[in-house]
Structure formats: C-alpha cells, structure tokens
C-alpha cells in the first residue's frame, strides 16, 4: 500500500496529495493552478516551492538564444 501525504501548493494553497516515494528535486504539478513545483524537503513533511519561469528558460537554453543566427552559421551549428 502506497502511503500518501497531503501538503499545500505554495502558489494557490490548494491541497496536494503526494506519494511517499517523492525525493528532493522531484517536480510535481498542482492540478488546481497548474504551477510547476519542486520538492525541497521531505522530512518530516514534504515541502514544495514554485519554479519561476526564468528558471525554466535557463534549463531550455539554446545556442541560438545566446549568439543568434550569424554565430550559429559561423560555428557550423
């Protein structure tokens, strides 16, 4: 039987049911406000923080975003 815990979304304060197997760094989503949340604590209770949009953009960094088309052609990308 999977143990579940209830915590609150830091964005909308809606209750979120979390499975016992979550680990630090796991990403979950709030079904109410659709916020992307990172698990930042698991002991003694699960703690979440909302991932800011700028953090998502950093993860999706592209050569083109930094150098533009001219540099891409120059480097053969």
N, C-alpha and C positions, 0 to 999 in steps of 0.2 A: 504494500500500500504506500503510495506516494504522499509524503507529508506536505502540506501547503501552509503558507503563511500569508497573512493579509498585511499590506503596507499601504501608504498613501502616495499618490502621484505628487511630486513636488510642484508641478505646474498647475493642475486643476484641483488637487486634493481629493480626487476620487479614489475609492478603494481599489487596490490592485492585488489580485491573488497570484502568489509566486510559488513555484515548485521548490522543494527543498534542495534540488541539485544546482541551484544558481551559484556562480563563482564570481569573485571580483573581476570587473571588466566586462562581464556579460552585458549584452544590450537587450533591453525589452521595450515594448511599446505600450503606451496607455491606450486602451480601447476607447476611452471617453474623449480625450483631447488630441490623440494621435501623436503625443510627444514621444521622442526617442530618448530613452532613459538608460543611464549606465549604472550598474551595480557598484557602489563604492564602499559598501560594508555588508558583512554577513553575520557578524557575531556581536551581540546576542540577537539582533534583529537585522533584517535586510534594509539597507539604506540606499536610496536612489538619488541621482542628480540628473537634471535635464541636460542633454547635449546641445550646446549652442550651434546655430547654423554655421558660424565661422569655423568651428572645429570640423564639421562635415566637409567644408570646402577644402581645408588643409589635407584631409585624407584623400580627396579626389584631385590632387594637384596633377597638372598636365604640363609637359614641356612647352606646349603652345601658350598656355596661360601666362608663363613667365617670360618667354623670349619672343613670341609672336611668329608669324609665318616666315618672315625673312630669315631668322636664325635657324628655323627648322630646316629650311632648304639648304642653308649653309652647312649644317652638320649632317645632312643626309637622313634626317628623321622623317 
